Amino acid sequence: MEILGLDVATTTGITLLDGERYAWARAFRWEGKCSGEIFRHCRKTLYRIIEDNHVKHVGVEEPLRTDIEIGTGKLDPDTGLVIKTRPPMQTFQRIYGLCAVVEEVCAAHGVKHHYVNQGTWRKAFTGNGKASKDDSLLLAQCIDKTITSLDAAESLGVAWWLRGHLDKRFAAPRGDLFEPKLAPTRKETPF
């Protein structure tokens, strides 16, 4: 079962799992000077990747919510709290547009499309739903030392979750007491 995991943004992480095996993870920027050109490049590239790799399922990190507030890292001198801001609407339009393109390409290929919340895939991949991007990168590098991109690492986490979502043998977090065990291939005798 070929699985594609995506962390969709202007710089997108993409991972292919081929059956139960890791195949590759990459990150790249969509080409283009405006949203229309970026969407077109996304469509053409993703269409080809799905076709060439016979992908059957695509998992995508849910896009940001428009009511999200992000810490700036600066402190308010009056309250001592972190100053928060909202991303510009152009950011949401770009991400939502890219997600729409992904859905359209999946539909064109008859491929199952799954959105996953960031906390859900992080829990499945790292064991902690609030893990940082750096935590995801460290774990991804245990699988492939050549992964240096946070986006590629996060797409691996999405693919990891999707594999567990589709096949419960892979669904338990690492080291979970109730982690499913594969049945032995041959029957053991007591003597």
C-alpha positions, 0 to 999 in steps of 0.5 A: 500500500503506497502512502503519501504524507504531506505537510502542505505550505509554500515549502511543502514536505512530502514522504512516500511509504512503500508498503510497510517500508520508508521510501523517501522524504523531501521538502521543496518550494512550489515554483511561481510568482503568484498563487495561480502559478504556485497552484499550477506547479503543485497540481502538475508535480503532485499529479506526477508523483501520485501517478509514478508511485502508484499512491493509494492514500494521501494524508495531509496535515490540516491547514491552519485555522483562520482564528489562530494566534501565534506568539511573536517571541516578544513580551508585552512590557505592560503585562509580561505576556508573549505578544500574539499575532494572526497570520495575514489572510494571504497566508490562509488563502495560499494554504487553503488553495494548495489543500484544494489542489491536493484534494483535486489531484487525489480525486483525479487519480481516485486516491483516498484523501485524509486530513489529520490534525497536527496534534494527532499525527504528532502523538502517533509519530513522537508519542507526544501530541505537543511535540515540537518541529525539532522533536519531529526532526530528531525522530525522523533522522532516526529513520533517515539521517539525510532528512534535514528539513523540518517540513520533510520530517513533518510529512514523515510524521503525517505518513506515519500516522496514516499508515497506523490509521489504515493498518492498526498494527502500526497505530500504537505510539512507540513503546506503548504498553498496549502496542499491538504485537504481530502474530507469530508466523509459525505455531510454537510447541511447548516441547 
